[in-house]
Amino acid sequence: MPRAFRPFFWAILLTIPGLLLRFFPGQASPILLATFAGLAILGSSFLLTWACEAGQLDMPQAVAIAVVAFIAVLPEYAVDMYFTWMAGQEPLSTYSHFAIANMTGANRLLIGLGWSVLVLIFASRFHKGIRLRGEKRTEIFFLGLATLYALIIPLKGSLTWIDGVILLAIYVWYLLIIARRGLDDEPIEGPAAALAKLKPGQRKLCVFFLFLFSAAVIVLDAEPFSENLVKSGKLLGVNEFLLVQWIAPIASEAPEFIISIMFAMRGNAGLALGSLLASKLNQWTLLVGMIPWVYALSSQGFTPPMNLDSHQFQEILLTAAQSFFAVALLMNLHLHKLQAVWLLLLFMGQFLAPLYEELVAQCLGLQPDPLRFHRLFSWAYLFFGICTVLRDRKYLLLLLRGFKG
């Protein structure tokens, strides 16, 4: 086997145990089933990423943009839509909580860990921050638009099909604009370059196979991964909500993180951050917008909306507040090392809150409240975001250029 194609072999090999256990689970423990199903989704995510990059060579620009945007969130989409579908089948169960947990965890990981670590790695080797090209104002503008609307959802206390329509409309609006702009003319690197060097007929066949195989693996393993992850939490005595929120997105986000870090280490950090920015926009519009629609389809009706409580709405508020601060930082198209440190510290603070909340409550003589630090960090993100917008208000009008593509 040529050396350039070895990553494809290892990624496919990573999916085999999960596929075998999907059809022949036997007496395997939930922990083992969740692990191998997660590895299968991880391997498929790598294959999808490489196939997307090479596949753009043989598609019309508008089609390629739409396909790549959808496939970018497919691994995360499959897991979240499974939880949402089951929530529609069992409205009083905790599946709706798991759907929100997975969605909010994936979104907060992208900014809190993905963006910040990318900048810090790049800054350690090259410059003090990452600067985006002017055309990325389109992504920033529409991410800001979706974020402002998302802040309304927890305030009104419901996630309905109307919210889904608005978020999906923002996503389609964004696609129409970048379709006019066209694809970025960036060189194909890494394993995808091996596909790009094939003859057009061979490349199309390979890309089609990778799309089909990866999508099938993700769809087949979404259910065993989701269900056994919850069962593993019960066996290990770990909060299932936290497992779904943080462990589940890792399988789908890891490939993009790794590839972005590789680009940053080679000095092409603008492309890497731009990719994570687009993924955040896709998740915040397409993924969130589909949740109420999938729930309505599963429950066979638009009313009542998904069963959510104050905890889930607080998770959405915290995620939207983090997104607001991140958009404010990017208004000038530059993410500095110090700003990345702030994003990382705030993320780690809210991520570790379940570990120290009880200790803080005891020391201060307060009643235990699992949402105390969610509210605190939500207000912190909003406060820092407003201060940043006021400081950089001269960039607001420039940001409107993103509307023009």
HUNOR-V237839 format. One record per helix or strand of 3 or more residues. SS is the DSSP state (alpha for helix, beta for strand). FROM is the first residue (numbers start at 0). LEN is the number of residues. If there is no record, write none. Layout:
BEGIN
ss->SS from->FROM len->LEN
ss->SS from->FROM len->LEN
END
This chain:
BEGIN
ss->alpha from->2 len->21
ss->alpha from->29 len->29
ss->alpha from->60 len->12
ss->alpha from->73 len->16
ss->alpha from->94 len->31
ss->beta from->128 len->3
ss->alpha from->133 len->23
ss->alpha from->160 len->21
ss->alpha from->190 len->6
ss->alpha from->199 len->37
ss->alpha from->239 len->26
ss->alpha from->268 len->31
ss->alpha from->309 len->21
ss->beta from->333 len->3
ss->alpha from->336 len->15
ss->alpha from->352 len->12
ss->alpha from->371 len->20
ss->alpha from->392 len->12
END
